[in-house]
Amino acid sequence: MLAERMGTLLHALARHAVRRVAVEYRGNELTGLIKPLAVALLKGLLAPILGDGVSYVNAPLLAAERGIHLTQTKGLKTGDYSTLVSAQVTLDDGEDIIVSGTLLDRQEAHIVQVNEYRMNFVPSGHLLIMGSFDQPGVIGRVGTLMAENQVNIASWYTGRATPGGHTLTVLSLDQPLGDSVMDQLLALDFVRHAHQVALF
């Protein structure tokens, strides 16, 4: 589940077609799961485009047909987590996107990195991913916007690279945002970008 949802998350963040996928595995417990994890990640990456036409059986072939090159490496055990899966996709325009995840207590999937941001959120349900400037009032104004539109926020996590720079926020919502609410969100002067992704 972790790898597949990482793939879907990468698709949501990608603004152009994916050309390369590099997967790195850390932790001895993943040794026998390298191939299944890669297949699951590809399935998650392609499912938003191909729907039910992609499966664990044909995901590698469909990825190759779309010109996506896959590489896999096994790294040294990381100090923070007993196991870690990191995926970096390279897009048509040369942009790289990195997502890393782990299983906390060997059970619950958590995303612990998105690009340069250290994160800690569960990849499940209706998620809003918002890039913004790190400034006072962000939480209040976004919270007010959600309340005015009867949208309940189940959880909120923000990661930042440097104080006063850019932040990445992931909100778990009880329902997806409609187009009108997304337009209002994107119109806020501190919002750099926003994406929605459903992970079930």
Secondary structure, 3 states (H helix, E strand, C coil): CHHHHHHHHHHHHCCCCEEEEEEEEECHHHHHHHHHHHHHHHHHHHHHHHHHHCCCCCHHHHHHHCCCEEEEEEECCCCCCCCEEEEEEEECCCCEEEEEEEEECCCEEEEEEECCEEEEECCCEEEEEEEEECCCCHHHHHHHHHHHCCCCEEEEEEEECCCCCEEEEEEEECCCCCHHHHHHHHCCCCEEEEEEEEEC
